[in-house]
Amino acid sequence: MQELLFLGLFVVALAIGWFLGRREAIKVGFMLQPHGSAIDRQYFIGLNYLLNEQPDEAIETFIRALEVNPETVETHIAIGKLFCQRGDVERAIKVHQNLLARPNLTTQQADRVQLELARDYLAVGMHNRAERLLEELGSSSSSLRGEALGDLVTVYEQQRDWLQATEIGLRLLRERPDFAVIQAHYYCELAEEAIRDRDINRVQVHLQAALKVDPASTRAMLMLADLEERQGHTRALLKLLQRVALESPDFVPQILPLAKRCADNGDLDLAAYLDKVLERPEPPMLQTVLARSAQIEQQEGVTSAQRFLLAWVQQQPSIGGTLGLLKLQPHAVVQAEEAGMQVLEQLLESLQQQRPLYRCESCGFAGQKLYWQCPSCHGWSTIRPLKGYEVV
């Protein structure tokens, strides 16, 4: 079925291109025989191959029949794309190389063919050739400069060459300001490399660069907070903690261990910090609610903690919230009830372990680990913590 669809589209594209080429040739007086010409014969030979279920021979004949002129270039490009989508990349390369060698293409047409040829090379892993073509387009004044730089930066991302990716990314930012989110992740990847090399100065430089291009980069803020703690920069650390609470409250659970250490050292009022997050209009993460509940239990007792947590669970029903309430049950219960509660707790904990904590907003990938780049669709910053009924 897919083969028939491909051939159908192919024939339609060729028929349109043949008609346009014929019209142009007649217009300039090139075609002396409007009917019964060699092109006509090639076209009908191709149809004969097609009817006899010889698609490869038919395609070759059709390509020979289709003249290359300014009006048929787009048809040739479409043919190359169809080949590539079909998996016949070598034939797509031949079509695009043949087009690029034509002297009568306009600059815009030549640029489009060059971009498609580069994509053909990428499809078969010929990265060096693709990079040269994309770099040439990306350095030109072509209207396709943004597309070329976008493809080029993706090549370096796949190769995990973060230094090259950031350099191309800076050029791409002039074409696409929204690329700042991804560019910040590239700087964070460079910071990760610097952490492995134990080069603290380089880590600082890359994280500051990430926040410069994307001030809302949660990943950069979390990494910089860890760095400031290790360096003993308490004031800078506290500013980052407040910034996460204000700008990325859903990621407060990721920074909670650090906040608790600051509270243990007397540098942070953890109750006030958590209350600031809970007072925000959007629903908080369950882990933030549970952390505040634990604090209330420690300071005011189990009953107050139960009352606090029950109010939140009624607003945001969840397995994790229910489990937290069960764990706050008074210890002075009869042995039979205690055994029953343990069974219920084990059941809820089993359910809790099976459910995801994070989900990609782009493709729906779900898991229990936070990825800054989705393993499924490879989108950056598309994975978000789950909350509400979905939260465990």
Secondary structure by P-SEA (a helix, b strand, c coil): caaaaaaaaaaaaaaaaaaaaaaaaaaacccccccccaaaaaaaaaaaaaaacaaaaaaaaaaaaccccccaaaaaaaaaaaaaaacaaaaaaaaaaaaaacccccaaaaaaaaaaaaaaaaaacaaaaaaaaaaaaaaccccaaaaaaaaaaaaaaaacaaaaaaaaaaaaaaacccaaaaaaaaaaaaaaaaaaacaaaaaaaaaaaaaaaccccaaaaaaaaaaaaaacaaaaaaaaaaaaacccccccccaaaaaaaaaaacccaaaaaaaaaaaccccccaaaaaaaaaaaaacccaaaaaaaaaaaaaacccaaaaaaaaaaccccccaaaaaaaaaaaaaaaaaaaaccccccccccccccccccccccccccccbbbbcccccc
